[in-house]
Amino acid sequence: MADHGDPISYLILDVGTPCYTSDDQLVGTVKRVLAVPEDDIYDGLILNTDEGERFIDADHATKLYEHGVVLDVSADQLHHLPSPSANPPALEVQPDDVVKHSFGEELGDHLRKAWDRISGNY
């Protein structure tokens, strides 16, 4: 196996870093690191390969080194990696999500509050 240098963090992984399969075959380069550094979230990589761009999840791209990334997939498995796609939109709570829609929901809340006061759980 080639010497890829010292282990590094995804925070300093450079675009253009060579990527190797678990059987040590060069398969492409890092095009983009998918991460949210402020929250210390590393989601994966987008690779430039001969077959086009490919997404690899962070769980399969954890061996990051100064001079290379070693994936835990073989060259044969690499062909099955998906092309990158847009992230789904973030879900947010809307006002209608917290509004009581029926009398039963409001009555239940009132009864719980009354029981909490009677039982001393307030």
C-alpha positions in Angstrom: 0.0 0.0 0.0 1.3 3.5 -0.9 2.3 6.0 1.8 -0.4 8.6 1.9 1.2 10.6 4.7 -0.2 11.4 8.1 -3.8 11.2 9.1 -5.7 14.5 8.8 -9.2 15.9 9.6 -11.9 16.6 7.0 -11.4 20.2 8.0 -8.1 20.5 6.1 -8.8 18.0 3.3 -8.0 19.7 0.1 -10.0 19.7 -3.2 -8.0 17.7 -5.7 -6.7 15.1 -3.1 -6.3 11.7 -4.8 -8.8 9.0 -3.7 -8.0 5.3 -3.6 -10.2 2.3 -3.2 -9.6 -0.3 -0.4 -7.7 -2.3 -2.9 -5.4 0.7 -3.5 -6.5 1.7 -6.9 -6.6 5.4 -7.8 -10.2 6.2 -8.7 -10.4 10.0 -8.7 -10.0 13.1 -6.7 -11.9 15.0 -4.1 -14.2 17.6 -5.7 -16.0 18.7 -2.6 -16.1 18.0 1.1 -19.7 17.9 2.4 -19.5 19.2 6.0 -20.9 21.7 8.5 -17.7 22.6 10.4 -19.5 24.8 12.9 -21.4 21.8 14.1 -18.5 19.3 13.5 -20.6 17.3 11.0 -18.7 15.5 8.2 -21.3 14.0 5.8 -19.1 12.7 3.0 -17.3 13.5 -0.3 -18.1 14.3 -3.9 -15.5 12.6 -6.0 -14.4 13.4 -9.6 -14.0 10.0 -11.3 -13.6 8.8 -14.9 -17.3 7.9 -14.8 -18.4 11.3 -13.5 -19.1 12.7 -10.1 -19.8 10.2 -7.3 -21.0 10.7 -3.8 -19.5 8.6 -1.0 -20.9 8.8 2.5 -18.6 9.8 5.4 -18.8 6.2 6.8 -17.0 5.0 3.8 -14.4 7.8 3.6 -12.9 8.0 7.0 -9.3 7.3 6.2 -8.2 10.8 5.3 -4.5 11.5 4.9 -2.2 14.4 3.8 -1.7 12.9 0.3 -4.8 10.7 -0.2 -8.1 9.4 0.9 -8.6 5.7 1.2 -12.2 4.6 0.8 -13.5 1.4 2.3 -15.0 0.3 -1.0 -13.3 -1.7 -3.8 -12.9 -0.6 -7.4 -15.8 -2.9 -8.4 -18.1 -1.3 -5.7 -17.2 2.2 -6.8 -19.2 1.8 -9.9 -22.3 1.5 -7.8 -21.9 4.8 -5.9 -24.6 7.3 -6.6 -24.2 10.5 -8.5 -24.5 13.5 -6.2 -28.0 15.0 -5.8 -29.4 18.1 -4.1 -30.1 17.9 -0.4 -33.7 17.8 0.6 -35.0 21.0 2.1 -34.8 21.5 5.8 -37.9 20.9 7.8 -39.1 23.8 9.9 -41.9 24.1 12.4 -44.8 26.2 11.0 -47.5 27.9 13.0 -50.1 25.4 11.9 -47.9 22.6 13.3 -48.5 23.8 16.9 -52.0 25.1 16.7 -54.7 23.0 18.4 -57.1 21.8 15.7 -59.9 20.3 17.7 -61.8 20.9 20.9 -60.5 17.5 22.2 -56.9 18.5 22.0 -57.6 21.7 24.0 -59.8 19.9 26.5 -57.0 17.3 27.0 -54.5 20.1 27.7 -56.9 21.7 30.3 -57.5 18.4 32.0 -53.7 17.7 32.2 -53.1 21.1 33.7 -55.9 20.7 36.2 -54.6 17.2 37.3 -51.0 18.6 37.6 -52.3 21.3 40.0 -54.4 18.9 42.0 -51.5 16.4 42.3 -48.9 19.1 43.0 -47.0 18.5 39.7 -46.8 22.1 38.5 
